[in-house]
Amino acid sequence: MEKNNIENIDQNPNGEGLNSRKKTVSFHTLGCKVNQYESEAVSALFEKAGYAIASFDENSDVYIINTCTVTNLSDRKSRQAIRKAKKQNPDSIVAVMGCYSQTAPDEVLKIPGVNLVIGTKDRNRILEYVDRLEAGECRINAVDNIMASRSFEELKVNTYKERTRAYLKIQEGCSQFCSYCIIPYARGPIRSRNPQDIIAEVRELSKNGYTEIVLTGIHLASYGRDLKTTSLLEIIKSLNEIEGIQRIRLGSIEPTTITEEFVKAAGEMPRLCPHYHLSLQSGCDRTLKAMNRKYTCEDYKKSVDLLKAFIPDVAITTDIMVGFPGETEEDFAHSLEFAEKIGFAKIHVFKYSPRKGTPAAEAAEQVAPEVKEVRSEKMLALSDSLEEQYLCNYINREMEVLFEQESGEKKGSMEGLTKNYMRVAAEGGPELSGKLLGTKLKKVKGSLFEGDILW
């Protein structure tokens, strides 16, 4: 589709409109790193079509709200963003895409001010739909049956605004159907990106100066299962050979990914970051079974033991949910004890939130909010203690840091990450952004190290 997005009024001899302006588009992204990647990709489509990218707080011609639907609160935040956009510019086109719009398109379309609803596929047609709206159509529902999707939708990103690490989506969909989760219905079955397309995008990112690639997906561990000719490990090996890429980081993966074959290969790839976010959700087998998770605590511990045996300085982080329906005090005690035994570098703690349309939301034994709060505080306290223990092992160590941005906690300093995902601030300015520098870690306050750059 050819499109001219720049108004040409009173052309001067150089072909530039004296009273012209670029149309503007603004983005508001909720939820996970996959959503962030998809927003960047759609942003690139608009830029290619001649739009200027504006802040979401500015008056824009088009607003894109990329929604999340993990919890009912996510839905509410999405609705708030939609209303804010239309209030800022009543004449704007408001397009809503993502998981919330995929699972409840009619509900979203009824929100005053919404012009376009597009789900978790066909995002590459969004300019076509905007054209139709500009031509006079009032509302478009472009949501299709995601459960029938069998191919990966190509959305490419060659550069990122205000980022020194590049996120790369290589997998879509989930077929796990955990009892608390709506995402399989929002994202459809597993689909893997063609390996050659992944390699081509990473080569382009490397040419554009990115040294760290973060692999993401809805269920990253399932990459390649539908293709049957590759796997997550194989694609990591391929990316490890690309010139200019110094770090490969994995998003959240399942403990079942961690086999002896995997960790032995990982240990031989120094570019693969020794940071594994292994989703746990509960340290109690009874709760794991009720959640429809596909492993036991024993399985999980075996995966952790393999990582610690083969990968030096490995950091293992996780998600733990408290207050799942039917979780007793004894179950929670088991979960707390198991988390302490594993010795996580950090725990992301979530209080169970009922999600309409999932089996867990219909369960009779819902845990009282005040009980969830107490359990959350206990698990967070454990996380703080374990994080402190982990970080203290690195005081006075020399580590390589990829500096990214000015530190919000230490004035006159830049902040970045070590390979094992520790935050470090060192004296310096924006000239350090994007550089990998050897740094001595002097002391730690909270979760931030102070360091001295050595080389």
C-alpha positions as CSV (number, residue, x, y, z in Angstrom):
1,M,0.0,0.0,0.0
2,E,1.4,3.4,-1.0
3,K,0.7,6.3,1.3
4,N,1.6,9.9,1.4
5,N,1.5,11.0,5.0
6,I,2.9,14.6,4.6
7,E,0.6,17.4,3.7
8,N,1.9,19.4,0.7
9,I,0.6,23.0,0.9
10,D,2.2,25.9,-1.0
11,Q,5.2,24.0,-2.2
12,N,8.5,25.9,-2.3
13,P,11.1,25.2,-5.0
14,N,12.7,22.6,-2.9
15,G,9.5,20.6,-2.7
16,E,8.8,21.3,1.0
17,G,5.4,22.5,2.1
18,L,5.7,26.0,3.6
19,N,2.7,25.3,5.9
20,S,3.0,21.6,6.0
21,R,3.7,19.4,9.1
22,K,4.3,15.8,9.6
23,K,1.4,13.8,11.1
24,T,2.1,12.5,14.5
25,V,1.6,9.2,16.3
26,S,1.9,8.5,20.0
27,F,2.3,5.1,21.8
28,H,1.3,3.9,25.2
29,T,2.5,0.3,26.0
30,L,1.3,-1.8,28.9
31,G,2.6,-5.2,30.0
32,C,5.5,-7.3,29.0
33,K,8.7,-7.0,26.9
34,V,6.9,-8.7,24.0
35,N,4.5,-5.8,23.9
36,Q,7.4,-3.3,24.1
37,Y,9.0,-5.0,21.0
38,E,5.7,-4.9,19.1
39,S,5.2,-1.3,19.8
40,E,8.7,-0.5,18.6
41,A,7.9,-2.5,15.4
42,V,4.6,-0.7,14.7
43,S,6.3,2.6,15.5
44,A,8.9,1.8,12.8
45,L,6.0,1.3,10.3
46,F,4.6,4.7,11.0
47,E,8.0,6.4,10.8
48,K,8.5,4.7,7.4
49,A,5.2,6.1,6.3
50,G,6.3,9.7,7.2
51,Y,4.8,10.1,10.7
52,A,6.7,11.8,13.5
53,I,6.7,9.9,16.8
54,A,5.4,12.1,19.7
55,S,5.1,11.6,23.4
56,F,1.8,10.1,24.6
57,D,1.3,13.3,26.7
58,E,1.3,15.4,23.5
59,N,-1.5,16.3,21.1
60,S,-1.3,13.7,18.3
61,D,-3.1,12.7,15.2
62,V,-3.0,9.0,16.0
63,Y,-2.8,7.3,19.4
64,I,-1.8,3.6,19.7
65,I,-2.6,1.9,23.0
66,N,-0.9,-1.5,23.1
67,T,-2.8,-3.3,25.9
68,C,-2.2,-6.0,28.5
69,T,-4.8,-8.3,29.9
70,V,-2.9,-10.4,32.5
71,T,-5.1,-9.1,35.3
72,N,-8.4,-7.1,35.5
73,L,-6.2,-4.2,36.7
74,S,-4.4,-4.4,33.4
75,D,-7.7,-4.0,31.5
76,R,-8.6,-1.0,33.7
77,K,-5.2,0.7,33.0
78,S,-5.8,0.1,29.3
79,R,-9.2,1.8,29.4
80,Q,-7.7,4.8,31.3
81,A,-5.1,5.2,28.6
82,I,-7.7,5.1,25.9
83,R,-9.8,7.8,27.6
84,K,-6.7,10.0,28.2
85,A,-5.8,9.9,24.5
86,K,-9.2,11.0,23.3
87,K,-9.4,13.7,25.9
88,Q,-6.1,15.2,24.7
89,N,-7.2,15.3,21.1
90,P,-10.9,14.7,20.4
91,D,-10.2,14.7,16.7
92,S,-7.5,12.0,16.9
93,I,-7.7,8.4,15.7
94,V,-7.4,6.1,18.7
95,A,-6.2,2.5,17.8
96,V,-6.2,-0.2,20.5
97,M,-4.2,-3.3,19.9
98,G,-2.8,-6.2,22.0
99,C,-4.1,-8.8,24.4
100,Y,-7.0,-6.9,26.0
101,S,-8.4,-6.0,22.6
102,Q,-7.9,-9.6,21.3
103,T,-9.9,-11.1,24.2
104,A,-12.6,-8.4,24.4
105,P,-12.9,-6.6,21.1
106,D,-16.6,-5.7,21.4
107,E,-16.0,-4.3,24.9
108,V,-13.1,-2.2,23.7
109,L,-14.9,-0.9,20.7
110,K,-17.7,0.4,23.0
111,I,-15.3,2.6,24.9
112,P,-16.1,6.2,23.7
113,G,-13.4,7.5,21.3
114,V,-12.1,4.1,20.1
115,N,-11.8,4.0,16.3
116,L,-9.8,0.9,15.6
117,V,-9.5,-2.4,17.5
118,I,-6.8,-4.7,16.4
119,G,-5.7,-7.8,18.4
120,T,-2.4,-9.7,18.5
121,K,-2.1,-10.4,14.7
122,D,-2.2,-8.3,11.5
123,R,-0.5,-5.4,13.2
124,N,1.4,-4.9,10.0
125,R,-1.9,-3.8,8.4
126,I,-2.4,-1.0,10.9
127,L,-1.6,1.8,8.4
128,E,-4.2,0.4,6.0
129,Y,-6.8,0.6,8.7
130,V,-5.8,4.2,9.7
131,D,-6.1,5.2,6.0
132,R,-9.7,3.9,6.0
133,L,-10.5,5.8,9.1
134,E,-9.0,9.0,7.6
135,A,-11.2,8.4,4.5
136,G,-14.3,8.5,6.6
137,E,-14.9,5.1,8.3
138,C,-15.9,5.6,12.0
139,R,-14.9,2.4,13.6
140,I,-13.1,-0.8,12.6
141,N,-13.0,-4.1,14.4
142,A,-10.0,-5.9,12.8
143,V,-9.7,-8.7,15.5
144,D,-9.5,-12.2,14.0
145,N,-9.6,-15.7,15.5
146,I,-6.2,-16.0,17.1
147,M,-6.6,-19.7,17.9
148,A,-6.6,-20.4,14.2
149,S,-3.2,-18.8,13.7
150,R,-0.3,-21.1,12.7
151,S,2.3,-18.7,11.4
152,F,4.6,-16.1,13.1
153,E,3.8,-12.5,12.2
154,E,6.9,-10.7,11.0
155,L,7.4,-7.4,12.7
156,K,10.9,-6.0,12.5
157,V,12.9,-3.6,14.6
158,N,16.3,-2.4,13.4
159,T,16.8,0.4,16.0
160,Y,15.5,1.3,19.4
161,K,14.8,4.7,20.8
162,E,16.6,5.4,24.1
163,R,17.9,1.8,24.4
164,T,21.3,0.2,24.3
165,R,20.0,-3.3,24.5
166,A,17.8,-4.6,21.7
167,Y,14.8,-6.8,22.4
168,L,14.1,-9.5,19.8
169,K,10.8,-11.4,19.6
170,I,11.4,-14.9,18.3
171,Q,8.3,-16.7,19.5
172,E,4.6,-16.2,19.8
173,G,1.7,-17.9,21.6
174,C,1.4,-20.4,24.5
175,S,-0.2,-23.8,24.7
176,Q,0.4,-24.3,28.5
177,F,-3.1,-23.2,29.7
178,C,-2.1,-22.6,33.3
179,S,-5.3,-22.3,35.3
180,Y,-4.8,-18.7,36.3
181,C,-3.7,-17.3,32.9
182,I,-5.7,-15.8,30.0
183,I,-2.7,-15.4,27.7
184,P,-3.2,-18.6,25.6
185,Y,-6.6,-17.1,24.6
186,A,-5.0,-13.8,23.8
187,R,-2.0,-15.0,21.9
188,G,-3.1,-18.3,20.4
189,P,-1.0,-21.4,19.9
190,I,2.8,-21.5,19.8
191,R,4.4,-20.1,16.6
192,S,8.2,-19.7,16.1
193,R,10.0,-17.2,14.0
194,N,12.0,-18.4,11.0
195,P,15.7,-18.8,12.1
196,Q,17.0,-17.0,9.0
197,D,14.7,-14.0,9.8
198,I,16.0,-13.9,13.3
199,I,19.6,-14.0,12.2
200,A,19.1,-11.3,9.6
201,E,17.5,-8.9,12.1
202,V,20.3,-9.5,14.6
203,R,23.0,-8.8,12.0
204,E,21.2,-5.6,11.2
205,L,21.0,-4.7,14.9
206,S,24.7,-5.4,15.2
207,K,25.5,-3.1,12.3
208,N,23.4,-0.4,14.1
209,G,25.7,-0.6,17.1
210,Y,23.8,-2.9,19.5
211,T,26.0,-5.3,21.4
212,E,23.3,-7.0,23.6
213,I,20.3,-8.9,22.3
214,V,17.5,-9.9,24.6
215,L,15.5,-12.8,23.3
216,T,11.8,-12.6,24.1
217,G,8.6,-14.5,23.5
218,I,5.3,-15.4,25.1
219,H,6.6,-18.9,25.9
220,L,10.2,-18.6,24.9
221,A,11.0,-22.2,26.0
222,S,8.8,-23.6,23.2
223,Y,10.8,-21.9,20.4
224,G,11.2,-24.3,17.5
225,R,8.7,-27.0,18.6
226,D,6.3,-26.2,15.8
227,L,9.1,-25.9,13.2
228,K,10.6,-29.2,14.3
229,T,14.0,-28.2,12.6
230,T,15.4,-26.0,15.3
231,S,15.2,-25.2,19.0
232,L,16.0,-22.4,21.5
233,L,19.5,-23.8,22.0
234,E,20.2,-24.0,18.3
235,I,19.1,-20.4,17.6
236,I,21.3,-19.2,20.6
237,K,24.3,-21.0,19.0
238,S,23.6,-19.3,15.7
239,L,23.4,-15.8,17.3
240,N,26.5,-16.5,19.3
241,E,28.5,-16.5,16.0
242,I,27.3,-13.1,14.8
243,E,30.1,-10.5,14.7
244,G,29.6,-7.5,17.0
245,I,27.1,-9.2,19.4
246,Q,28.8,-9.4,22.8
247,R,25.8,-10.5,24.9
248,I,22.8,-12.7,24.4
249,R,20.2,-12.5,27.2
250,L,17.2,-14.7,27.6
251,G,13.8,-13.6,28.7
252,S,11.7,-15.7,31.1
253,I,11.9,-19.5,30.4
254,E,10.5,-22.6,32.0
255,P,12.6,-24.9,34.2
256,T,12.0,-27.8,31.8
257,T,14.2,-26.0,29.3
258,I,17.2,-26.6,31.5
259,T,18.7,-30.0,30.6
260,E,22.2,-31.2,30.9
261,E,22.6,-30.8,27.1
262,F,21.5,-27.1,27.4
263,V,23.7,-26.1,30.3
264,K,26.8,-27.8,28.9
265,A,26.3,-25.9,25.6
266,A,25.5,-22.7,27.5
267,G,28.7,-23.0,29.5
268,E,30.7,-23.0,26.3
269,M,29.1,-19.8,25.0
270,P,30.6,-16.9,26.9
271,R,28.3,-14.4,25.1
272,L,25.2,-16.0,26.7
273,C,24.5,-14.1,29.8
274,P,24.6,-16.1,33.1
275,H,21.2,-14.8,34.1
276,Y,18.2,-17.2,34.0
277,H,14.7,-16.0,34.9
278,L,13.1,-19.4,35.7
279,S,9.4,-19.1,36.3
280,L,8.4,-20.9,39.5
281,Q,5.0,-19.5,40.6
282,S,4.9,-21.7,43.7
283,G,7.3,-23.7,45.8
284,C,4.5,-26.1,46.8
285,D,3.7,-29.2,44.7
286,R,0.0,-29.1,45.6
287,T,-0.3,-25.5,44.4
288,L,1.7,-26.2,41.3
289,K,-0.7,-29.0,40.3
290,A,-3.7,-26.7,40.9
291,M,-2.0,-24.1,38.7
292,N,-1.6,-26.7,35.9
293,R,2.2,-26.1,35.9
294,K,4.1,-28.9,34.1
295,Y,6.8,-29.6,36.7
296,T,7.3,-30.3,40.4
297,C,9.6,-28.6,43.0
298,E,12.0,-31.5,42.6
299,D,12.1,-30.9,38.8
300,Y,12.8,-27.3,39.4
301,K,15.6,-27.9,41.9
302,K,17.3,-30.2,39.4
303,S,17.3,-27.5,36.8
304,V,18.8,-25.0,39.3
305,D,21.5,-27.5,40.4
306,L,22.5,-28.0,36.7
307,L,22.8,-24.3,36.2
308,K,24.9,-23.8,39.3
309,A,27.1,-26.7,38.4
310,F,28.0,-25.6,34.9
311,I,27.7,-21.8,34.8
312,P,29.9,-19.7,37.0
313,D,28.4,-16.5,38.6
314,V,24.9,-17.6,37.5
315,A,22.0,-15.5,38.7
316,I,18.7,-17.2,39.0
317,T,15.6,-15.0,39.4
318,T,11.9,-16.0,39.4
319,D,8.3,-15.2,39.8
320,I,6.3,-16.4,42.7
321,M,2.5,-15.9,43.2
322,V,1.0,-15.8,46.6
323,G,-2.6,-16.3,47.6
324,F,-3.5,-18.7,44.8
325,P,-7.0,-20.2,45.3
326,G,-6.8,-23.0,47.8
327,E,-3.3,-22.0,49.0
328,T,-3.2,-22.8,52.8
329,E,-0.8,-21.5,55.4
330,E,1.0,-24.8,55.1
331,D,1.2,-24.5,51.4
332,F,2.6,-21.0,51.6
333,A,5.1,-22.1,54.3
334,H,6.4,-24.8,51.8
335,S,6.7,-22.2,49.1
336,L,8.6,-19.8,51.3
337,E,10.9,-22.6,52.5
338,F,11.6,-23.8,49.0
339,A,12.4,-20.3,47.7
340,E,15.0,-19.9,50.5
341,K,16.5,-23.3,49.7
342,I,17.0,-22.4,46.1
343,G,18.7,-19.1,47.0
344,F,17.3,-16.8,44.3
345,A,19.1,-13.6,43.3
346,K,15.7,-11.9,43.3
347,I,12.1,-12.9,43.5
348,H,9.3,-11.0,41.7
349,V,6.3,-11.4,44.0
350,F,2.7,-11.3,42.7
351,K,-0.5,-11.5,44.6
352,Y,-3.0,-13.7,42.8
353,S,-5.6,-11.6,41.0
354,P,-8.6,-13.4,39.5
355,R,-8.8,-13.2,35.8
356,K,-12.3,-13.6,34.3
357,G,-12.4,-16.5,31.8
358,T,-9.8,-18.7,33.6
359,P,-10.6,-21.8,35.8
360,A,-8.8,-20.3,38.9
361,A,-11.2,-17.3,38.9
362,E,-14.1,-19.7,39.4
363,A,-12.5,-21.7,42.2
364,A,-14.4,-21.7,45.5
365,E,-11.4,-21.3,47.8
366,Q,-10.4,-17.7,47.1
367,V,-7.8,-16.3,49.5
368,A,-8.8,-13.2,51.4
369,P,-7.0,-10.0,50.3
370,E,-5.6,-9.3,53.7
371,V,-4.0,-12.8,53.8
372,K,-2.5,-12.2,50.3
373,E,-1.0,-9.0,51.6
374,V,0.7,-10.7,54.6
375,R,2.1,-13.5,52.4
376,S,3.3,-11.0,49.9
377,E,5.2,-9.0,52.5
378,K,6.8,-12.2,53.9
379,M,7.9,-13.3,50.4
380,L,9.2,-9.8,49.6
381,A,11.2,-9.8,52.8
382,L,12.8,-13.1,51.8
383,S,13.6,-11.7,48.3
384,D,15.3,-8.7,49.9
385,S,17.4,-11.0,52.1
386,L,18.4,-13.4,49.3
387,E,19.2,-10.5,47.0
388,E,21.5,-8.9,49.6
389,Q,23.3,-12.3,50.1
390,Y,23.8,-12.7,46.4
391,L,25.1,-9.2,45.7
392,C,27.5,-9.2,48.7
393,N,29.4,-12.0,47.0
394,Y,30.5,-9.5,44.3
395,I,31.9,-6.6,46.4
396,N,35.4,-5.8,45.2
397,R,35.0,-7.9,42.1
398,E,35.8,-6.7,38.6
399,M,32.8,-7.1,36.3
400,E,32.0,-5.9,32.7
401,V,29.1,-3.4,32.7
402,L,27.0,-2.4,29.7
403,F,26.2,1.3,30.5
404,E,22.8,2.5,29.4
405,Q,21.4,5.6,31.1
406,E,21.9,8.3,33.6
407,S,21.5,7.0,37.1
408,G,18.3,8.1,38.9
409,E,19.9,7.3,42.3
410,K,23.4,8.6,42.0
411,K,23.9,12.1,40.5
412,G,26.7,12.5,37.9
413,S,26.7,8.7,37.2
414,M,25.7,6.4,34.5
415,E,24.0,3.1,35.2
416,G,24.2,-0.3,33.5
417,L,24.0,-4.0,33.9
418,T,26.6,-6.8,34.4
419,K,26.1,-10.0,32.5
420,N,24.4,-11.6,35.5
421,Y,21.9,-8.7,35.7
422,M,23.4,-6.6,38.6
423,R,22.8,-2.9,38.4
424,V,25.9,-0.8,38.6
425,A,26.4,3.0,38.7
426,A,29.8,4.6,37.9
427,E,30.9,8.2,37.6
428,G,30.5,9.5,34.0
429,G,28.1,11.1,31.5
430,P,26.1,10.1,28.4
431,E,29.3,9.3,26.5
432,L,29.4,6.0,28.4
433,S,26.0,4.9,27.0
434,G,26.2,1.7,25.0
435,K,29.8,1.0,26.1
436,L,31.0,-2.3,27.7
437,L,33.5,-1.3,30.4
438,G,35.4,-3.2,33.1
439,T,34.2,-1.9,36.4
440,K,35.2,-2.6,40.0
441,L,32.2,-3.0,42.3
442,K,33.0,-1.1,45.5
443,K,29.8,-1.2,47.6
444,V,26.1,-2.0,47.2
445,K,23.1,-0.1,48.5
446,G,19.8,-1.7,48.1
447,S,20.1,-3.3,44.6
448,L,22.6,-0.8,43.2
449,F,26.3,-1.1,43.2
450,E,28.7,1.8,43.1
451,G,31.6,1.1,40.9
452,D,34.9,2.5,39.5
453,I,35.5,2.1,35.7
454,L,38.9,0.4,35.2
455,W,39.0,0.1,31.4
